[in-house]
Amino acid sequence: MLDTVKAWVRQSQRIAVLTGAGVSAESGVPTFRDVQTGYWAQFRPEDMATEAGFRAHPQRVWDWYQYRRDLLAGVSPNAGHLALADFQRRHPDCITLITQNVDGLHQRAGSTGVLCLHGDIFQDRWLDTPRNCCFIDHAVAGHPPYCDRCGNLLRPGVVWFGEPLPLATLEAAEQAANQCDLMLVVGTAGAVYPAAGLAHQARAAGARVVVLNPAPSALDDAAHAVLRGTAATVLPQLLGD
């Protein structure tokens, strides 16, 4: 089956790749719940990843995200990230990379134009609609940083529970799904929507869909081919020359 999918890759003019947490697993990226250790074990992740939680305890939530950033700074892109970045360098107009991950490892591997459906943990944005006085580069250092003119707080640039996905990013991902002739779904259980719906959109629009995951996923039935294995093992074989 791998050789068949490799042939599909070679034949494709437009490839959309949707990645999930499994792509980063072999880099040692802790899961959302794995970081609830030590001091942080007393708090529920759901209470640390909502707007209400941040407004109630901004310092606590900011420090938790800083703790997660520090953990991520200690890991590196794996062979799966690097294979995607290398393929994009060789075929810059062929691939659109869409990720559910917030860890920034695709970007650190060298991928460009990554559509981050759930945001980027290393980027910040204003909690409230920014006024003319709000400039991120001029924010006063703190836990969290803030605007010294109006008091607006910076927050992590991720999508919290109950928040919609960034509209422009979602629209770009849907366009890629509707226009591709091959979609690779890598390292995701396919349980989170609207991200998982992109595979169904691609198939409905006539694309071949390939699922690459070590274990069965909710998207297997939507796939024309299923590859069992990890991203770090299979992607270099699939995307290499």
C-alpha positions in Angstrom: 0.0 0.0 0.0 2.9 2.4 0.7 4.1 2.2 -2.9 0.6 2.9 -4.1 0.3 6.0 -2.0 3.8 7.1 -3.0 2.6 6.9 -6.6 -0.4 9.1 -5.7 1.9 11.6 -4.1 4.0 11.8 -7.3 0.9 12.2 -9.5 -0.7 14.9 -7.3 -0.6 18.6 -8.2 -2.2 19.8 -5.0 -1.7 18.0 -1.7 -3.3 19.0 1.6 -1.8 17.6 4.8 -3.7 17.6 8.1 -1.6 16.8 11.2 -2.5 16.1 14.8 -0.8 15.4 18.0 0.6 12.1 16.8 3.0 13.9 14.6 4.7 15.5 17.6 4.5 12.4 19.9 7.9 11.1 18.9 9.5 14.5 19.7 8.4 14.0 23.3 5.8 16.7 23.3 3.7 16.2 26.4 0.0 15.9 25.9 -2.5 18.4 27.2 -3.0 16.3 30.4 0.6 15.2 30.7 1.6 18.7 31.9 -0.7 18.5 34.9 2.1 17.4 37.2 3.7 18.8 40.4 2.2 22.1 41.3 -0.1 22.1 38.3 -1.7 18.7 39.2 -4.2 20.5 41.4 -5.8 22.3 38.5 -8.0 20.8 35.8 -6.8 21.5 32.2 -10.3 22.6 31.3 -10.0 25.4 33.9 -6.7 26.6 32.5 -7.8 26.8 28.9 -10.9 28.9 28.9 -11.4 32.7 28.7 -13.3 32.5 32.0 -10.4 30.8 33.7 -7.9 33.4 32.4 -10.1 36.3 33.5 -10.5 34.8 36.9 -6.8 33.8 37.4 -4.7 35.6 34.7 -1.4 35.1 36.5 -2.0 31.4 37.1 -3.1 30.6 33.6 -0.3 32.7 32.1 2.3 30.9 34.2 0.9 27.5 33.2 1.2 28.4 29.5 4.8 29.6 30.1 5.5 26.3 31.8 4.2 24.5 28.7 6.3 26.8 26.5 9.4 26.0 28.5 8.7 22.3 28.0 8.3 22.7 24.3 11.5 24.7 24.0 13.3 21.5 25.1 12.0 19.3 22.2 12.9 19.2 18.6 11.1 18.5 15.3 11.3 14.8 14.5 11.8 13.0 11.1 8.1 13.4 10.3 8.2 17.2 10.6 11.5 17.3 8.7 10.1 15.2 5.9 7.1 17.5 5.4 9.4 20.6 5.4 11.8 19.0 3.0 9.0 18.0 0.6 7.6 21.6 0.8 11.0 23.0 -0.1 11.2 20.7 -3.1 7.6 21.3 -4.2 6.7 24.7 -2.8 3.5 25.2 -4.8 2.2 21.7 -4.3 1.5 21.4 -0.6 -0.7 23.1 2.0 0.1 22.1 5.6 -2.8 22.3 8.1 -2.2 21.4 11.8 -4.2 21.0 14.9 -1.0 21.3 16.9 0.0 24.5 18.8 3.6 23.5 19.4 5.3 25.3 16.5 7.4 22.2 15.5 6.3 22.3 11.8 7.6 25.9 11.6 10.8 25.0 13.5 11.4 22.2 11.0 11.2 24.8 8.2 7.7 24.5 6.9 6.1 27.8 5.8 2.6 29.1 5.5 1.4 26.6 8.1 -2.3 26.9 8.9 -2.6 26.5 12.6 -6.2 25.7 13.3 -5.8 25.8 17.1 -3.4 28.7 17.2 0.3 28.9 18.2 1.4 28.7 21.8 4.4 30.8 21.1 2.3 33.7 19.8 0.4 36.1 22.0 -2.7 38.3 21.3 -4.8 40.7 23.2 -7.5 39.4 25.5 -9.9 42.2 24.6 -10.3 44.0 21.3 -7.1 46.1 21.1 -7.4 49.9 21.1 -5.1 52.3 19.3 -2.7 52.2 22.2 -2.3 48.4 22.2 1.0 47.3 20.7 2.2 43.8 21.5 5.9 44.9 21.1 5.3 47.6 23.7 3.4 45.5 26.3 4.7 45.9 29.8 6.3 42.7 31.1 4.2 40.9 33.6 2.3 37.7 34.4 0.6 38.4 32.0 2.1 41.3 30.1 -0.3 44.3 29.7 -0.9 47.6 27.9 0.3 50.4 30.2 -2.3 52.8 28.7 -5.6 50.8 28.9 -4.6 47.7 31.0 -5.6 45.2 28.2 -3.9 41.8 28.9 -1.9 39.6 26.6 -3.1 36.0 26.4 -1.6 33.0 24.7 -2.5 32.8 21.0 -4.3 29.5 21.2 -7.9 28.5 20.8 -9.5 27.9 24.1 -12.4 25.6 24.9 -15.6 27.3 23.7 -13.9 29.5 21.2 -14.3 29.3 17.4 -11.4 28.5 15.2 -9.8 31.6 13.6 -12.0 32.2 10.6 -9.4 33.1 8.0 -7.3 30.1 8.9 -10.3 27.7 8.8 -11.4 29.2 5.4 -8.0 28.7 4.0 -7.9 25.1 5.3 -11.4 24.4 3.8 -10.2 25.9 0.5 -7.2 23.6 0.5 -9.4 20.6 1.2 -11.8 21.4 -1.5 -9.1 22.0 -4.1 -6.6 19.3 -3.4 -6.4 16.0 -5.3 -4.7 14.2 -2.4 -5.2 14.7 1.4 -2.9 13.1 3.9 -4.3 12.9 7.4 -1.4 12.2 9.8 -1.3 11.5 13.5 -4.9 12.4 14.4 -7.7 10.4 15.9 -10.2 12.4 13.8 -12.4 13.1 16.7 -12.2 16.9 16.8 -14.4 19.0 14.5 -14.3 21.0 12.4 -10.7 19.9 11.7 -11.8 16.2 11.1 -14.4 17.4 8.7 -11.7 18.6 6.3 -11.0 14.9 5.3 -14.7 14.4 4.4 -14.7 17.7 2.5 -11.7 16.6 0.5 -13.2 13.2 -0.4 -16.5 14.8 -1.3 -14.7 17.1 -3.7 -13.0 14.2 -5.4 -9.6 13.9 -3.7 -8.0 10.7 -2.5 -7.7 10.6 1.2 -4.9 8.7 3.0 -4.9 8.2 6.8 -1.5 7.6 8.5 -1.8 6.7 12.2 -0.5 4.0 14.4 -4.0 3.0 15.7 -7.4 3.0 14.1 -9.0 6.4 13.8 -12.5 7.8 13.2 -11.4 8.8 9.7 -10.4 5.4 8.5 -13.7 4.8 6.8 -13.3 8.1 4.9 -9.9 7.0 3.5 -9.0 5.4 0.2 -5.9 4.1 1.9 -4.8 3.6 5.6 -1.2 3.3 6.5 -0.3 2.0 10.0 2.8 3.5 11.5 4.2 6.7 13.0 4.7 9.9 11.2 8.4 9.9 12.0 8.8 6.4 10.4 6.4 6.5 7.4 6.6 10.2 6.2 10.3 10.0 5.2 9.5 6.9 3.2 6.4 8.4 1.7 7.7 11.8 0.8 11.3 11.1 0.0 12.7 11.1 -3.6 
